[in-house]
Amino acid sequence: MLDTSRGPAPASAESDPADAPAEEPRGCLFALSQPPLMIFLTVIGALLLMAALHDLYVL
């Protein structure tokens, strides 16, 4: 069965911790790829667009 635990992997005798690449922090592009954030930004953008069109054509 596939091991899906999030714990640290057991260290093997041959691997050296200095050889392992440093884990990079997740940045802004990762945050923007999240669906709830994109839905929120879409709603806010639509409201701003509707307000701008209202100001341009109605007022």
N, C-alpha and C positions, 0 to 999 in steps of 0.2 A: 504494500500500500504506500502511496505517496505521502511523504512527511511534509505537512503544511504548517508546522509550528513556526512561530516568529522568534523563537529563542535563538541564541547564538549557536552557530554551527560548531560541532565538536572539532577541536584543533587536531590536525594530523601531525605526525612526527616529522614529516618532510617540510611542511609549510612554515615560513618565518613570518611573524606579524609585521615586520618591517617591509616585506615584499607586497603586502596587501595594499591595494589602492585606497585612499581615503574616501569615505562616502561623502558625496557632494550634497549640500543642502538643496532642497527643492526651492525653486525660484518663482517668479511672477507668472511665467508661462504655464507652470503646473497649476497654479491657483486659477488661472483663467480657463483651464480646461475642465473645471468642475461644473457640471450641469446646473446646480442650484444658483451658483454665482452668475452664470451666463443668462439664466432666466431672469434673475433680479436686474441685471444690467440692461437686458432687452426691455423690460417693463419701464425702467427709469428713462431709457432712451426714447421709447415711444411716447411717454408723457411729455418729455422735453420737446419732441418733434411736434406733437399736437399743440402745445403751448406756443411754439414758434409760428406754426401755420395759422393759429388763431390770431396772433398779433399781426401777422402780415396781411391776412385777407379779411378779417372781420373788423378789427379796430381801425 
